[in-house]
């Protein structure tokens, strides 16, 4: 209960703005760090799981997940989904480069 109140307090004071990450690309960072294929695929899987969850919330398909993500406004949920899609696209492109 106390954790929920603390989270609510801070979320009210500092809304999440995923748009601040627009223009940032993960692909160059993956290349610079020379991430191996196994780690890249694990990262892709992790992003896809979260992306699927957020997508069901945005499309209002899962009431239980909606409760989990209710700290984000509807706009923030949509922005988060777009952010995750951009990350996933970059990881997919990186994996494609590794498997050429």
C-alpha positions in Angstrom: 0.0 0.0 0.0 2.7 2.5 0.9 4.6 1.6 -2.3 1.5 2.4 -4.3 1.1 5.8 -2.6 4.8 6.6 -3.2 4.5 5.6 -6.9 1.3 7.6 -7.3 2.9 10.6 -5.7 6.0 10.6 -7.9 4.0 9.7 -11.0 1.8 12.7 -10.4 4.8 15.0 -10.0 6.8 13.7 -12.9 4.8 12.2 -15.8 6.7 9.9 -18.1 7.6 11.4 -21.5 8.8 8.7 -23.9 9.0 11.3 -26.7 12.3 12.5 -25.2 13.9 9.4 -26.8 12.7 10.2 -30.3 15.7 10.4 -32.6 17.7 8.1 -30.5 18.6 4.8 -32.2 19.6 1.6 -30.5 21.3 0.1 -33.6 24.5 2.2 -33.4 24.8 1.4 -29.7 24.4 -2.4 -30.4 27.1 -2.1 -33.1 29.4 -0.1 -30.9 29.1 -2.6 -28.0 29.5 -5.5 -30.5 26.6 -7.4 -28.8 26.6 -11.0 -29.8 23.7 -12.8 -31.5 22.5 -14.7 -28.4 22.2 -11.5 -26.4 20.6 -9.6 -29.2 18.0 -12.3 -29.6 17.4 -12.3 -25.8 16.9 -8.5 -25.9 14.5 -8.8 -28.8 12.5 -11.4 -27.0 12.4 -9.3 -23.9 11.2 -6.2 -25.8 8.6 -8.2 -27.7 7.1 -9.5 -24.4 6.7 -6.0 -23.0 5.5 -4.7 -26.3 2.8 -7.3 -26.5 1.7 -6.4 -23.0 1.5 -2.7 -23.7 -0.3 -3.4 -27.0 -3.0 -5.3 -25.2 -3.4 -2.4 -22.7 -3.5 0.2 -25.5 -6.1 -1.9 -27.3 -8.0 -2.4 -24.0 -7.9 -6.1 -24.3 -6.7 -7.0 -20.8 -8.1 -5.5 -17.7 -5.4 -7.0 -15.4 -2.6 -5.6 -17.4 -4.4 -2.3 -17.6 -4.2 -2.1 -13.8 -0.4 -2.8 -14.0 0.1 0.0 -16.5 -2.4 2.5 -15.1 0.5 4.7 -13.8 0.8 5.8 -17.5 -1.9 7.9 -19.1 -3.4 6.6 -22.4 -1.1 8.9 -24.4 1.9 7.7 -22.4 0.9 4.1 -23.0 0.8 4.8 -26.8 4.1 6.7 -26.7 5.6 3.8 -24.8 4.4 1.3 -27.4 5.9 3.4 -30.2 9.2 3.6 -28.2 9.2 -0.2 -27.8 8.5 -0.7 -31.5 11.4 1.5 -32.4 13.7 -0.5 -30.1 12.5 -3.7 -31.5 13.0 -2.5 -35.1 16.6 -1.6 -34.3 17.3 -4.9 -32.6 15.8 -6.8 -35.6 18.0 -4.8 -38.0 21.0 -5.6 -35.9 20.2 -9.3 -35.9 19.7 -9.2 -39.6 23.2 -7.7 -40.0 24.7 -10.4 -37.8 23.1 -13.2 -39.7 24.0 -12.1 -43.2 
